[in-house]
Amino acid sequence: MNEAGVARYEDAMNAKPVSSSRRFSRWITVPIRIVVVFAVFSLLMVGIYRVVPPPVTLTMLFDSRGFTKDWMSLDDMDPNMARAAIAAEDSRFCSHHGFDVDAIAQAMRHNASGGRIRGGSTISQQTAKNVFLIQGGGFVRKGFEAWFTVLIEAIWGKRRIMEVYLNVAETGIGTYGANAGALRYFHHDASRLTRAEAARIAAVLPLPKKRAAVAPGGFTRRYGNSIAARVGVVQRDGLDRCLRWESRSAMTRQRHETSHEH
């Protein structure tokens, strides 16, 4: 063995083996770093979307038919649309903190008994999924959905959640948002939806690729009529109180008064 070989052999013999504690610390450190990076990134995205409309979602990008969307602020959208969404999807939207435990338990009991599968997700959960995640994914996606739901409830608040929801939810094949849905189905924007029109769009939300808001038939028609009837209940009982429609009405009156002065 030459001198170089001898030196390498001696170095190898003298090298200290990596202790099991160091290997264990590496196994712990890497996942912690990943979690921290994900938490910081998700907080950053939620913070940005608190003031900036989400430009696109993964659901839109993966839609094989392409997508059409047309953002409209909640101030400009007819209150009937948000009320219809509450009536159809989440009657306790203004009172829960992102998760409706009673609705989840109810859905689990219903699904266990067979029949049409019913979901227990709130509007907050659906918004978290639609904006930040993909459709499907099982329990793993549900875990991430819960994380983002907590974040948007804490950072956005109810009004922003509803505004984003009504602009990213699929309202038809390749159609996203209530305004794009109104333009597609009724040939006018969502600023002047009737109660029946808003209810029809809301009736489409659970299965947007299989239902249509124009000339709906069977279950969709009956469901839409039921939602339209409950819109009045939402308004009467203040189930939309967290959206502060009173302030919107005041701003609308102020705009009208200003326009008349000019």
LINURLIN-V378345 format. One record per pair of residues at least 4 apart in sequence whose C-alpha atoms are under 7 Angstrom apart, sorted by the first residue. I is the first residue (numbers start at 1). J is the second residue. D is the distance in Angstrom with one decimal. If there is no record, write none. Layout:
I/J/D ; I/J/D
//
This chain:
1/5/5.9 ; 1/6/6.4 ; 2/6/6.3 ; 3/7/6.1 ; 4/8/6.3 ; 5/9/6.1 ; 6/10/6.1 ; 7/11/6.1 ; 8/12/6.1 ; 9/13/6.2 ; 10/14/6.1 ; 11/15/5.9 ; 18/22/6.7 ; 19/23/6.6 ; 20/24/6.1 ; 21/25/6.1 ; 22/26/6.4 ; 23/27/6.5 ; 24/28/6.4 ; 25/29/5.9 ; 26/30/6.2 ; 28/32/6.4 ; 29/33/6.2 ; 30/34/6.3 ; 31/35/6.2 ; 32/36/6.1 ; 33/37/6.1 ; 34/38/6.1 ; 35/39/6.0 ; 36/40/6.1 ; 37/41/6.0 ; 38/42/6.0 ; 39/43/6.1 ; 40/44/6.1 ; 41/45/6.2 ; 42/46/6.1 ; 43/47/6.0 ; 44/48/6.2 ; 45/49/6.2 ; 46/50/6.2 ; 46/152/6.6 ; 47/155/7.0 ; 48/52/5.9 ; 49/53/5.9 ; 49/54/6.0 ; 50/156/5.5 ; 56/60/6.5 ; 57/61/6.4 ; 57/130/6.9 ; 57/131/5.5 ; 57/132/7.0 ; 58/62/6.1 ; 58/133/6.6 ; 58/134/5.9 ; 59/63/6.1 ; 59/130/6.9 ; 59/134/6.0 ; 59/135/6.8 ; 60/67/6.0 ; 63/67/6.8 ; 63/174/6.8 ; 65/174/5.8 ; 66/174/5.7 ; 67/174/4.3 ; 67/175/5.7 ; 67/176/7.0 ; 68/174/6.0 ; 68/175/4.9 ; 68/176/6.1 ; 68/180/6.8 ; 69/175/6.2 ; 69/176/5.0 ; 69/177/6.1 ; 69/180/5.3 ; 70/177/6.9 ; 70/179/6.0 ; 70/180/5.3 ; 71/167/5.8 ; 71/179/6.8 ; 72/76/6.5 ; 72/77/6.5 ; 72/167/7.0 ; 72/179/6.4 ; 73/77/6.3 ; 73/163/6.4 ; 74/163/5.2 ; 75/248/6.1 ; 76/191/5.7 ; 77/190/5.4 ; 77/191/4.3 ; 78/190/6.1 ; 78/191/4.6 ; 78/192/5.5 ; 78/193/5.9 ; 79/83/6.3 ; 80/84/5.9 ; 80/193/6.8 ; 80/194/6.9 ; 80/195/5.6 ; 80/198/6.0 ; 81/85/6.3 ; 81/198/4.8 ; 82/86/6.3 ; 83/87/6.1 ; 83/231/5.6 ; 83/234/6.2 ; 83/240/6.5 ; 84/88/6.0 ; 84/198/6.0 ; 84/199/5.3 ; 84/202/6.0 ; 84/227/6.3 ; 84/228/6.9 ; 84/231/5.4 ; 85/89/5.6 ; 85/202/5.6 ; 86/90/4.8 ; 86/91/5.0 ; 86/93/6.6 ; 87/91/5.4 ; 87/227/6.0 ; 87/230/5.8 ; 87/231/5.9 ; 87/234/6.5 ; 88/202/6.4 ; 88/227/5.9 ; 89/122/6.9 ; 89/123/6.6 ; 90/122/5.6 ; 90/123/6.1 ; 91/239/6.9 ; 92/96/6.1 ; 93/123/6.9 ; 94/239/6.4 ; 94/240/6.4 ; 94/241/6.8 ; 94/242/5.5 ; 96/100/6.1 ; 97/153/6.6 ; 98/122/6.6 ; 98/124/5.4 ; 98/125/6.6 ; 98/149/6.1 ; 98/150/6.7 ; 98/153/6.3 ; 99/122/6.2 ; 100/104/6.3 ; 100/122/6.5 ; 101/105/6.2 ; 102/106/6.0 ; 103/107/6.0 ; 103/120/5.2 ; 104/108/6.2 ; 104/120/4.3 ; 104/121/7.0 ; 105/109/6.3 ; 106/110/6.2 ; 107/111/6.0 ; 107/118/5.6 ; 107/119/5.8 ; 107/120/5.4 ; 108/112/6.1 ; 109/113/6.4 ; 110/114/6.8 ; 111/115/6.8 ; 111/117/5.5 ; 111/118/6.4 ; 121/125/5.8 ; 121/126/6.5 ; 122/126/6.3 ; 123/127/6.0 ; 124/128/6.2 ; 124/149/6.0 ; 124/161/6.4 ; 125/129/6.2 ; 125/145/6.4 ; 125/146/7.0 ; 125/149/5.4 ; 126/130/6.0 ; 127/131/6.0 ; 127/161/6.9 ; 127/165/5.2 ; 128/132/5.9 ; 128/145/5.9 ; 128/148/5.5 ; 128/149/5.4 ; 129/133/4.9 ; 129/134/6.7 ; 129/145/5.6 ; 130/134/7.0 ; 130/168/6.8 ; 130/169/6.8 ; 137/141/4.9 ; 138/142/6.4 ; 139/143/6.2 ; 140/144/6.7 ; 141/145/6.0 ; 142/146/6.1 ; 143/147/6.5 ; 144/148/6.3 ; 145/149/6.0 ; 146/150/6.3 ; 147/151/6.5 ; 148/152/6.2 ; 149/153/6.1 ; 150/154/6.2 ; 151/155/5.9 ; 152/156/4.9 ; 152/157/6.7 ; 153/157/5.1 ; 153/158/6.8 ; 156/160/5.5 ; 156/161/6.4 ; 157/161/6.3 ; 158/162/6.2 ; 158/242/6.4 ; 158/243/6.9 ; 159/163/6.2 ; 159/242/6.7 ; 159/243/5.1 ; 160/164/6.1 ; 161/165/6.0 ; 162/166/6.1 ; 163/167/6.5 ; 164/168/6.2 ; 165/169/5.7 ; 166/177/5.3 ; 166/178/5.5 ; 167/176/6.6 ; 167/177/3.8 ; 167/178/6.0 ; 168/176/5.4 ; 168/177/4.9 ; 169/176/5.5 ; 169/177/5.2 ; 170/175/5.8 ; 170/176/4.3 ; 170/177/6.1 ; 170/205/6.5 ; 170/208/6.1 ; 171/175/5.6 ; 171/176/5.5 ; 171/177/6.1 ; 171/178/6.6 ; 171/181/5.6 ; 171/201/6.5 ; 171/204/6.1 ; 171/205/5.7 ; 171/208/5.3 ; 172/181/6.9 ; 172/208/4.6 ; 172/209/5.7 ; 172/212/6.9 ; 173/208/6.4 ; 173/209/5.0 ; 175/180/6.3 ; 175/181/6.3 ; 176/180/6.2 ; 176/181/6.9 ; 177/181/6.2 ; 178/182/6.0 ; 178/190/6.5 ; 179/183/6.2 ; 179/189/5.5 ; 179/190/4.8 ; 180/184/6.1 ; 181/185/6.0 ; 181/201/7.0 ; 182/186/5.3 ; 182/187/6.5 ; 182/188/6.1 ; 182/189/5.4 ; 182/190/5.6 ; 183/187/4.4 ; 183/188/4.9 ; 183/189/5.3 ; 185/213/6.5 ; 185/214/5.9 ; 193/197/5.8 ; 193/198/5.9 ; 194/198/6.2 ; 195/199/6.1 ; 195/228/5.9 ; 196/200/6.2 ; 196/228/5.5 ; 197/201/6.4 ; 198/202/6.2 ; 199/203/6.0 ; 199/224/5.2 ; 199/227/5.4 ; 199/228/5.1 ; 200/204/6.5 ; 200/213/5.0 ; 200/224/5.0 ; 201/205/6.8 ; 201/213/5.7 ; 203/220/6.3 ; 203/223/6.2 ; 203/224/5.2 ; 204/208/5.0 ; 204/211/5.4 ; 204/212/6.3 ; 204/213/6.4 ; 207/211/6.1 ; 211/220/6.9 ; 212/216/5.8 ; 216/220/5.7 ; 216/221/5.0 ; 217/221/5.2 ; 218/222/6.5 ; 219/223/5.9 ; 220/224/5.9 ; 221/225/6.2 ; 222/226/6.2 ; 223/227/6.2 ; 224/228/6.2 ; 225/229/6.3 ; 226/230/6.4 ; 227/231/6.2 ; 230/234/6.3 ; 231/235/6.4 ; 232/236/6.0 ; 233/237/5.8 ; 234/238/5.9 ; 234/239/4.9 ; 234/240/6.4 ; 235/239/6.4 ; 235/240/6.5 ; 244/248/6.9 ; 245/249/6.2 ; 246/250/6.3 ; 247/251/6.2 ; 248/252/6.1 ; 249/253/6.2 ; 250/254/6.2 ; 251/255/6.2 ; 252/256/6.3 ; 253/257/6.1 ; 254/258/6.1 ; 255/259/6.1 ; 256/260/6.2 ; 257/261/6.3 ; 258/262/6.5
//
